[in-house]
Amino acid sequence: MEHCLYDEETGYYAKKQRIFGKRGDFYTPQTASSLFGKVLAEIIRKQQFKQVYEFGAGYGHLAFDVLCSNHEIDRYIIFEISENMRKRIEKKLMNFKKKVKLYRSIEQAFEIKGFVIMVEFVDAFPVKRFLKKGKIYEVWVNINERREILKESEDHAFFEYYKFLPEGYYFEYPFSFIKWFEDFSKKFKAGKVIIIDYGLEKQNLISYPEGTIRGFKEHKVIKNIYEFYPGEIDITYTPDFSLLKRVFQKNGFNIRRFSSLSKFLIEEGILDIFEREVSIDTTSSFKIKKQSELKTLITPGMMGEKYLVMELEK
């Protein structure tokens, strides 16, 4: 999974030219509408944070919307592993180059204090895949034959968490994100973290006997990812926020809020921001466009309930 996504020559994020938006493979909240970034910009302004950090910034859409909407921000620090993405971000944020600092990884930062944003960041980490079938098997992949191989797994303490799943169920475990977050928490000294991702809770795992790993290509879900060669499609999974909550608390963070994206955006004033925008530009085409964007963000059948929001504080 890591090779397919991040290999510097053949990885999806290295060679794919159009990833986000209508002509890409999928939408994210920040590419769906500038309303999303304006809500976050208002939160940052109200809470008087002057230093903002964003992890996994894509093409820089969110950073652009936040910086355009909140001129009180002194520094906007971006961590983006993909060189392809970093080049696009530099171009997108040219007008804010005095405020923006780009890093490849968290190892380049001494400490982190401020407001941290992670949108569709957790799901971009590679995971390990397991099968519960009498014993617990780890799922490996034969690259040449493009098929799965089962190997009896070593015993892990976290298996207890999944004991409620019936026989024959697959599940994923985010080793790499957990290790990354432990490193992050050592550098994070004070502030808030907003994590926004499509997700589920522990009890919902029962609805996924095949696990949640899947691919995306041209806005279509790819269930059999082995039909494609490495780097041809996005590969992702659905994070378990019940598990993440344990990880965050273990690393010294308090959970200040946990809600759906719809509830979060409405509570933080997205409807007021929408009304303000359409009152400035009164053309019918602009209003229809903004209505469509708003619907995408807050409608339960779209992003509204599929995405979850967790706010952490230390």
TORKE-761897 format. One line per field, with one value per residue: x, y, z of N, C-alpha, C in turn; chain; residue in one letter. Coordinates in steps of 0.1 Angstrom, whole numbers, plus 2048, in hexadecimal, padded with zeros to 3 digits. Example, Ala and Ser with C-alpha at 12.3 -4.5 7.8 and 13.67 -1.06 7.14 Angstrom:
BEGIN
nu <- [884,880]
nv <- [7C7,7EA]
nw <- [84E,847]
cau <- [87B,889]
cav <- [7D3,7F5]
caw <- [84E,847]
cu <- [884,881]
cv <- [7DF,800]
cw <- [84E,84F]
zavo <- [A,A]
badren <- [a,s]
This chain:
BEGIN
nu <- [808,813,827,818,80C,81F,838,854,857,844,82E,80C,806,81C,81E,804,7F1,7D9,7C7,7B3,791,779,785,796,79D,78E,77B,783,77A,785,78A,771,763,769,75D,761,77D,77A,76A,77C,790,782,77E,799,79F,78D,796,7AF,7C7,7E7,7FA,7F9,7F7,7F7,7F1,7F8,7F0,7E7,7E0,7E1,7C9,7B9,7CA,7CD,7B2,7AF,7C3,7BC,7A5,7AA,7BE,7CD,7DE,7FF,812,812,815,81E,81D,826,82B,82E,841,837,81E,827,834,81D,810,821,81E,802,800,80F,80B,80B,824,836,82B,828,836,846,849,857,854,84A,861,871,869,86D,85D,839,820,801,7E6,7DA,7D3,7C5,7B9,7AA,7C1,7C8,7BE,7CF,7E5,7F9,7EB,7E9,7DB,7C4,7B6,79C,79A,795,7B0,7C5,7CD,7E6,7E3,7F5,805,809,81B,822,80F,7F9,7E7,7D9,7EA,7E8,7F6,7FE,7F9,80F,809,7F6,7EF,7DA,7C7,7B3,7A1,793,784,769,760,752,75B,76F,770,781,799,7A9,7C7,7D6,7F5,80A,800,7FB,815,820,810,818,832,82B,81D,831,83E,82A,821,80D,7EB,7D2,7C3,7B4,7A3,797,786,779,768,761,752,75A,745,73A,74A,741,732,743,74E,762,776,783,794,799,799,79C,792,78D,776,768,762,77A,779,788,7A7,7BD,7BB,7C8,7E8,803,801,7EE,7D5,7C4,7C8,7B7,7A9,78F,791,78F,77F,77A,78F,7A4,79F,7A7,7C3,7CA,7C3,7D5,7EC,7EC,7D9,7BB,799,786,770,75A,74A,733,73C,729,71A,72F,737,720,71C,732,72C,728,712,70C,723,71F,707,711,723,713,704,714,71D,705,6FC,6EA,6F6,70D,702,6F5,70B,718,705,704,71E,71C,709,717,729,71A,704,6F6,6F8,70D,72B,725,71D,72E,747,75C,763,77C,787,7A4,7B7,7D3]
nv <- [7F4,80C,80F,810,828,83C,838,848,849,838,83A,842,85C,869,867,86B,883,891,891,89A,8A7,8AE,8A4,892,877,876,88A,8A0,8B0,8CA,8CE,8CD,8E4,907,910,8FF,903,91D,91B,90E,922,935,92A,928,943,94C,93D,948,93F,942,934,91A,8F8,8E0,8C0,8AA,8B9,8B8,8C8,8E1,8EF,8F2,901,918,922,926,939,94E,956,95B,973,977,962,959,946,92A,90A,8EE,8CB,8B4,897,890,899,8A2,8AD,8C1,8D3,8DC,8E8,8FE,90E,913,922,939,954,956,950,95B,954,939,919,8FC,8DA,8B9,8A3,89C,899,8AE,8C3,8D5,8DA,8DB,8F2,8FF,901,8E5,8D4,8B8,8AA,890,881,86C,856,852,845,826,806,7E7,7C8,7B0,78F,77F,75E,744,744,762,771,782,796,794,79F,792,7A1,79D,78A,796,791,787,77A,765,766,757,76B,77C,77E,799,7B3,7C4,7B5,7AD,7C2,7BE,7A7,7A4,7A1,78C,76B,768,782,79F,7B8,7D8,7E6,803,805,816,831,833,831,848,85C,85A,864,87E,888,88B,8A1,8B4,8CF,8E1,8EB,8E7,8CB,8C3,8A9,89C,885,86B,852,839,829,811,7FE,7FE,7EF,7D5,7D6,7D3,7B9,7B3,7C4,7E6,7F0,7FE,80A,829,837,84F,858,841,824,80C,7EB,7D3,7D7,7CB,7C9,7DD,7EC,7F5,817,820,825,835,829,821,821,81E,831,828,838,833,824,836,84A,83D,83C,857,861,851,85D,875,888,89B,895,8AB,8AF,89B,893,892,89D,8AE,8B8,8C5,8D9,8E8,8F1,901,916,915,91A,935,940,937,946,95F,960,95C,972,986,980,97F,971,958,941,93F,93C,923,913,915,90B,8F1,8E9,8EC,8D9,8C2,8C2,8C0,8AF,891,879,87E,88E,896,884,86F,876,87C,890,898,8A9,8B1,8B9,8C7]
nw <- [800,808,7F5,7DD,7E0,7E7,7DC,7CD,7B1,7A4,7B4,7BD,7C6,7BD,7A1,796,785,787,7A3,7B6,7B6,79B,783,78D,7A3,7BB,7D3,7ED,80D,80C,7F1,7E7,7EE,7F4,80B,820,828,830,846,858,859,867,880,888,88A,89E,8B4,8B6,8AC,89F,892,87B,872,858,84E,833,81A,800,7E2,7EC,7F0,807,819,809,80A,825,82C,81B,828,842,84E,864,86A,871,86A,854,853,840,83C,825,815,7FA,7DE,7C6,7CE,7DF,7CD,7BF,7D4,7DB,7C4,7C5,7DD,7D9,7DD,7F8,802,815,82C,82C,833,827,82E,82B,83C,85F,86D,867,877,895,8AC,8B2,8B5,8B7,8A0,891,873,865,84A,83A,83E,84F,843,82E,835,833,83B,84E,845,851,857,867,86E,87D,886,887,86A,857,83B,81E,7FF,7DF,7C8,7AD,7A4,7AC,7C2,7E2,7FE,81A,83A,858,874,88C,8AF,8BA,8D1,8CC,8BF,8D0,8CF,8B9,8BD,8BD,8A3,889,87E,860,859,84D,857,85D,869,875,877,86E,86F,88B,895,889,895,8B0,8AE,8A5,8BB,8CE,8C5,8C5,8D8,8E2,8DD,8C4,8B1,894,885,868,856,840,851,86A,887,8A1,8A4,88B,87B,877,861,84C,83F,82C,833,831,81D,7FE,7DC,7C8,7AA,792,79F,7A5,7B9,7C0,7C5,7C2,7C5,7BA,79F,793,78C,7A2,7AD,79A,7A4,7BF,7E0,7FD,81F,838,854,877,88E,8A9,8B1,8AB,8BE,8D6,8D1,8CF,8E9,8F8,8F1,8FF,8F8,8FB,8F3,8E4,8D3,8C0,8A3,887,866,85B,872,87F,86D,86A,885,887,877,85A,84B,84E,842,828,822,823,80E,7F7,7F8,7F1,7D7,7C1,7AB,79A,791,7A1,7BA,7B7,7B3,7CC,7DD,7D4,7DC,7F8,7FE,7F8,80D,825,823,82E,81E,80E,814,82E,843,83F,844,861,87E,894,8B0,8C0,8DE,8EF]
cau <- [800,81C,82E,80F,808,82A,845,858,856,838,823,800,807,828,81C,7F7,7F1,7CC,7C2,7A7,788,771,78D,79F,797,785,77A,784,772,78C,789,763,75F,771,756,768,788,776,766,788,796,77B,782,7A7,79E,786,79F,7BA,7D4,7EF,802,7F1,7FE,7EF,7F8,7F2,7E9,7E3,7E4,7E1,7BC,7B4,7D3,7C9,7A6,7B0,7CB,7B4,79A,7AF,7CA,7D4,7E7,80D,81A,80A,820,819,825,821,835,82F,848,82D,815,82E,835,810,80C,829,818,7F5,802,819,808,80D,831,83C,824,827,842,843,852,853,84F,84A,86E,878,864,872,851,82D,817,7F7,7D9,7DE,7C9,7C7,7AD,7AD,7CF,7CA,7BB,7DA,7F0,7F7,7E6,7EB,7CE,7C3,7AA,799,795,79A,7BC,7C6,7D7,7EA,7E2,800,801,812,81B,822,803,7EE,7DD,7DB,7EF,7E5,801,7F9,7FF,813,7FF,7F6,7E6,7CE,7BD,7A8,798,78B,77F,75A,75E,750,765,76E,771,78E,79A,7B6,7CD,7DF,802,813,7FB,7FD,823,822,80A,820,83C,825,819,83D,841,81F,822,801,7E3,7C7,7C4,7A7,7A4,78B,788,76E,76B,757,754,75D,73A,737,753,739,72C,74D,755,76E,77F,77F,79D,793,7A0,793,796,782,76A,762,768,780,779,793,7B2,7C8,7B9,7D0,7F6,807,802,7E4,7C9,7C5,7C4,7B4,7A1,787,796,786,781,77A,79D,7AC,79D,7B0,7D0,7CB,7C3,7E1,7F7,7EB,7CF,7AD,78F,77D,764,759,73D,733,741,71D,718,73B,737,714,71E,73C,727,729,706,70E,72D,718,6FE,719,729,708,6FE,71E,71C,6F7,6F9,6E3,700,716,6FA,6F3,718,71B,6FB,709,72A,717,702,721,730,712,6FA,6FA,6FB,719,736,720,71D,738,753,75B,76C,781,78F,7AD,7BD,7DD]
cav <- [800,818,80F,814,836,846,837,855,848,832,83B,849,86B,86E,867,86F,891,896,888,89F,8AE,8A8,89D,889,86A,878,897,8A2,8BC,8D6,8D0,8CD,8F2,910,912,8F6,90A,929,917,90C,92F,93D,923,92C,951,94D,937,950,938,949,92A,90F,8ED,8D7,8B3,8A5,8C5,8B7,8D3,8EE,8F5,8F6,90B,924,927,92B,945,959,95A,95F,97A,978,957,95D,93B,91F,900,8E3,8BF,8AD,88D,88F,8A4,8A7,8B6,8CD,8DD,8E2,8F1,90A,916,917,92B,943,961,955,949,960,94E,92A,911,8EE,8CF,8AB,89A,8A1,899,8BB,8CD,8D4,8D9,8DF,8F9,906,8FB,8DA,8CF,8AB,8A6,884,87E,85F,84B,852,83C,818,7FE,7D9,7C2,7A3,787,776,752,73A,74B,76F,771,78E,796,799,7A0,78E,7AC,798,783,79F,78A,787,76E,765,760,757,777,77B,782,7A7,7B7,7CB,7AB,7AD,7CD,7B9,799,7A3,79F,77E,764,76B,791,7A6,7C5,7DF,7ED,80E,806,821,83D,833,834,856,865,85A,86E,88B,88C,88F,8AF,8BD,8D4,8E7,8F0,8DE,8C3,8C0,89E,89A,87A,862,849,831,825,803,7F5,7FD,7E5,7C9,7D8,7D1,7AC,7B3,7CF,7F3,7F4,800,814,833,83C,857,859,834,81C,800,7E1,7CA,7E0,7C4,7CA,7E8,7EC,7FF,825,823,829,838,81E,827,819,827,831,825,843,82E,820,842,850,837,840,865,862,84B,866,881,892,89B,895,8B6,8AE,890,895,891,8A9,8B7,8BF,8CE,8E5,8F1,8F7,90B,922,915,91F,943,943,935,951,96B,95F,95D,980,98E,97C,97B,96A,94B,936,93E,937,915,90C,915,902,8E3,8E6,8EB,8CD,8B8,8C1,8BE,8A5,884,86F,882,88F,89A,879,865,87C,87E,89A,896,8B4,8AE,8C4,8C3]
caw <- [800,808,7E8,7D3,7E2,7EA,7D4,7C6,7A3,79F,7BD,7B9,7C9,7B5,792,792,783,78C,7AE,7BC,7AE,791,779,794,7A7,7C6,7D9,7FC,811,808,7E3,7E4,7EF,7FD,817,82A,82C,836,854,860,85B,871,88C,88C,88E,8AB,8BE,8B7,8A9,895,88B,876,86B,850,84A,827,815,7F2,7D9,7F3,7EF,815,81D,802,80F,833,82C,815,831,84F,84C,871,86B,86E,863,84F,851,839,83B,81A,811,7EB,7D7,7BC,7D5,7E4,7C2,7BD,7DF,7D9,7BA,7CA,7E8,7D5,7E3,807,804,821,838,82B,834,823,832,826,847,86C,873,865,880,8A2,8B4,8AC,8BE,8AF,89B,888,86B,85E,842,832,840,856,839,824,83A,831,846,84D,844,858,855,872,869,886,88A,881,85F,851,82D,817,7F1,7D5,7BF,79F,7A1,7B0,7CA,7F0,804,828,842,866,87A,899,8B8,8BD,8DC,8C6,8BA,8D9,8CB,8AD,8C0,8BA,894,886,876,852,858,84B,85E,85B,875,871,87E,86A,875,899,898,885,89F,8BC,8AB,8A5,8C9,8D5,8C1,8C7,8E5,8E7,8D2,8C0,8A5,88D,87C,860,84D,840,85B,871,895,8A3,8A1,87C,874,874,853,842,83F,824,837,82B,813,7F0,7D3,7C1,79D,78B,7A8,7A7,7C4,7BA,7D0,7C0,7C2,7B3,790,78E,78F,7AC,7A8,791,7AB,7CE,7E9,80A,828,840,862,882,898,8B7,8B3,8AB,8CB,8DF,8CD,8D2,8F7,8FD,8EF,907,8F3,8FF,8E8,8E7,8CB,8B6,89C,879,85F,85A,87F,882,864,86E,892,885,86F,84B,844,84E,838,81B,81F,821,801,7ED,7F9,7EA,7C9,7C1,79F,79C,78E,7AC,7C5,7B4,7B5,7DA,7E2,7D1,7E5,806,7FF,7F8,819,831,821,834,814,808,81E,83B,84E,83C,84A,86F,882,8A2,8B4,8CB,8E4,8F9]
cu <- [809,823,825,80B,814,837,848,857,849,82C,817,801,813,825,80E,7F6,7E4,7C6,7B4,79E,781,779,797,798,78D,785,77E,77C,778,78B,77A,75E,768,76A,75C,774,785,771,772,78F,78F,77D,78F,7A7,798,78F,7AC,7C8,7DB,7F8,7FA,7FA,7F4,7F7,7F1,7EA,7E4,7E8,7E4,7D4,7B7,7BD,7D0,7BD,7A7,7B8,7C4,7A9,79E,7BD,7D2,7DE,7F5,814,810,814,819,822,81F,82D,838,836,83E,823,81B,830,828,80C,814,822,80A,7F6,80C,817,80A,81B,838,837,826,835,83E,84D,84D,84E,850,858,876,873,869,867,845,824,80E,7EB,7DD,7D2,7CD,7BA,7B1,7BC,7D1,7C8,7C6,7E6,7EE,7F2,7EA,7DD,7CE,7B6,7A9,792,79B,7A6,7BB,7D1,7DA,7E9,7EE,7FC,80C,811,81A,815,7F7,7E3,7E2,7E1,7ED,7F1,7FC,801,805,809,801,7EC,7D9,7C4,7B1,79D,78E,784,770,757,75C,75B,764,76F,77F,78D,7A8,7BA,7D7,7EC,809,80D,7FD,80B,826,81C,812,82C,837,822,825,841,836,81F,815,7F9,7D7,7C9,7B6,7A9,797,78E,77B,772,75F,75B,755,751,736,740,74C,733,736,754,761,778,77B,789,796,79C,796,79A,78B,775,762,76A,76E,781,785,79F,7BD,7C6,7C2,7DF,7F8,808,7F6,7D7,7CD,7C1,7C2,7AC,799,78C,78B,789,781,789,7A6,7AB,7A6,7BF,7D3,7CC,7D0,7ED,7F5,7E1,7C2,7A4,785,770,765,74B,73E,738,735,71B,723,73A,72B,716,728,739,728,71D,707,718,727,70F,706,71E,71E,702,708,71D,70E,6F3,6F4,6ED,709,70F,6F8,6FF,71A,711,6FF,715,725,711,70C,727,727,707,6FE,6FE,708,725,731,721,728,746,751,765,76F,78A,797,7B3,7C8,7E2]
cv <- [80D,81A,815,823,840,843,843,855,843,833,844,858,871,870,86C,87E,898,88D,88D,8A6,8A7,89F,893,87C,86B,886,895,8AE,8C9,8D9,8D1,8DC,8FA,913,90A,8FD,917,927,915,919,936,937,928,93A,953,948,93E,949,940,940,91E,905,8E4,8CB,8AD,8AF,8C3,8C1,8E0,8F5,8FB,902,918,92A,92D,938,951,95E,95E,966,97C,96C,95C,953,930,914,8F3,8D7,8B7,8A4,88D,89B,8AA,8B1,8C2,8D8,8E4,8EC,8FE,913,91B,923,936,950,962,94F,94E,959,93E,924,902,8E5,8C2,8A2,8A2,8A1,8A6,8C6,8CA,8D2,8DF,8E5,901,8FE,8F1,8D5,8C2,8A7,89B,881,870,854,849,849,82E,811,7EF,7D3,7B4,79C,77E,769,746,741,759,76E,77F,78C,79C,799,79B,798,7A7,791,78B,798,78A,779,76F,75F,762,762,774,781,791,7AA,7BD,7C2,7AB,7B7,7C7,7AB,798,7A0,790,778,768,77A,796,7B3,7CB,7E5,7F7,810,813,82F,83E,837,843,85F,865,864,87C,890,891,89D,8B9,8C2,8DA,8EB,8E6,8D7,8C0,8B5,89B,890,872,857,841,82F,816,7FA,7F4,7F4,7D8,7CA,7D6,7C4,7AB,7BD,7DC,7F7,7F4,80A,81E,837,842,856,84C,82C,80F,7F5,7D7,7D2,7D9,7C3,7D5,7E6,7F7,80D,829,829,82D,82C,824,81D,823,826,82F,82F,83F,82A,82C,849,84B,83C,84E,867,85C,854,874,88B,890,89C,8A0,8B5,8A2,891,892,89E,8B3,8BF,8C9,8DB,8EE,8F8,903,916,921,91B,92F,947,942,941,95E,96C,962,96B,98A,98C,977,974,95C,940,934,938,928,90D,90B,90C,8F4,8E0,8E4,8DE,8C1,8B6,8BD,8B4,898,87A,872,883,891,890,86F,869,87F,889,897,8A2,8B0,8BA,8BF,8D1]
cw <- [800,7FB,7DD,7D4,7E1,7E3,7CC,7B7,79E,7A8,7B8,7BB,7C2,7A6,78D,791,788,796,7B3,7B2,7A3,787,780,798,7B3,7CB,7E8,800,80C,7F9,7DE,7E5,7F8,80A,823,830,834,844,85D,863,866,87F,891,890,89B,8B6,8BF,8B5,89D,88D,888,86F,864,84B,83E,820,807,7E9,7DF,7F4,7FD,81A,816,807,81D,833,825,81F,83E,84E,858,873,868,866,860,84B,84B,839,830,814,802,7E5,7CD,7C2,7DA,7D9,7BF,7C8,7DE,7CF,7BE,7D4,7E5,7DC,7F2,80B,810,82D,838,82C,830,828,82C,831,855,872,871,86E,88E,8AC,8AD,8B7,8B6,8AB,890,880,864,857,839,832,846,84C,82E,828,836,83D,844,84D,84A,855,861,86D,871,88D,884,876,85A,842,826,808,7E9,7CA,7B0,79B,7A5,7B7,7D9,7F4,814,830,851,86D,888,8A2,8BB,8C8,8D7,8C1,8C3,8D5,8C0,8B0,8BD,8AC,892,87F,867,84F,856,853,85B,868,871,878,87B,86F,884,89D,894,890,8AC,8BA,8AB,8B3,8D1,8D2,8C3,8D6,8EB,8DB,8D0,8B3,8A0,883,875,856,84B,84A,861,87F,896,89F,893,874,870,866,848,843,837,828,82F,820,805,7E9,7CE,7B4,796,792,7A9,7B1,7BD,7C6,7CE,7BB,7BA,7A3,78A,793,79A,7A6,79F,798,7B9,7D6,7F7,813,830,84F,86C,88D,8A6,8BB,8B4,8B9,8D6,8DD,8D2,8E2,8FE,8FC,8F5,902,8F9,8F3,8EB,8DF,8C2,8B0,88E,873,85E,867,882,87A,867,87B,891,87B,860,844,844,844,82A,818,81C,813,7F6,7ED,7F2,7DB,7C7,7B4,7A2,79A,79A,7B8,7C3,7B7,7C4,7E1,7E0,7DA,7F3,808,800,806,825,82F,826,82A,80D,812,82C,846,84B,842,859,873,891,8A5,8C1,8D1,8EE,8FE]
zavo <- [A,A,A,A,A,A,A,A,A,A,A,A,A,A,A,A,A,A,A,A,A,A,A,A,A,A,A,A,A,A,A,A,A,A,A,A,A,A,A,A,A,A,A,A,A,A,A,A,A,A,A,A,A,A,A,A,A,A,A,A,A,A,A,A,A,A,A,A,A,A,A,A,A,A,A,A,A,A,A,A,A,A,A,A,A,A,A,A,A,A,A,A,A,A,A,A,A,A,A,A,A,A,A,A,A,A,A,A,A,A,A,A,A,A,A,A,A,A,A,A,A,A,A,A,A,A,A,A,A,A,A,A,A,A,A,A,A,A,A,A,A,A,A,A,A,A,A,A,A,A,A,A,A,A,A,A,A,A,A,A,A,A,A,A,A,A,A,A,A,A,A,A,A,A,A,A,A,A,A,A,A,A,A,A,A,A,A,A,A,A,A,A,A,A,A,A,A,A,A,A,A,A,A,A,A,A,A,A,A,A,A,A,A,A,A,A,A,A,A,A,A,A,A,A,A,A,A,A,A,A,A,A,A,A,A,A,A,A,A,A,A,A,A,A,A,A,A,A,A,A,A,A,A,A,A,A,A,A,A,A,A,A,A,A,A,A,A,A,A,A,A,A,A,A,A,A,A,A,A,A,A,A,A,A,A,A,A,A,A,A,A,A,A,A,A,A,A,A,A,A,A,A,A,A,A,A,A,A,A,A,A,A,A,A]
badren <- [m,e,h,c,l,y,d,e,e,t,g,y,y,a,k,k,q,r,i,f,g,k,r,g,d,f,y,t,p,q,t,a,s,s,l,f,g,k,v,l,a,e,i,i,r,k,q,q,f,k,q,v,y,e,f,g,a,g,y,g,h,l,a,f,d,v,l,c,s,n,h,e,i,d,r,y,i,i,f,e,i,s,e,n,m,r,k,r,i,e,k,k,l,m,n,f,k,k,k,v,k,l,y,r,s,i,e,q,a,f,e,i,k,g,f,v,i,m,v,e,f,v,d,a,f,p,v,k,r,f,l,k,k,g,k,i,y,e,v,w,v,n,i,n,e,r,r,e,i,l,k,e,s,e,d,h,a,f,f,e,y,y,k,f,l,p,e,g,y,y,f,e,y,p,f,s,f,i,k,w,f,e,d,f,s,k,k,f,k,a,g,k,v,i,i,i,d,y,g,l,e,k,q,n,l,i,s,y,p,e,g,t,i,r,g,f,k,e,h,k,v,i,k,n,i,y,e,f,y,p,g,e,i,d,i,t,y,t,p,d,f,s,l,l,k,r,v,f,q,k,n,g,f,n,i,r,r,f,s,s,l,s,k,f,l,i,e,e,g,i,l,d,i,f,e,r,e,v,s,i,d,t,t,s,s,f,k,i,k,k,q,s,e,l,k,t,l,i,t,p,g,m,m,g,e,k,y,l,v,m,e,l,e,k]
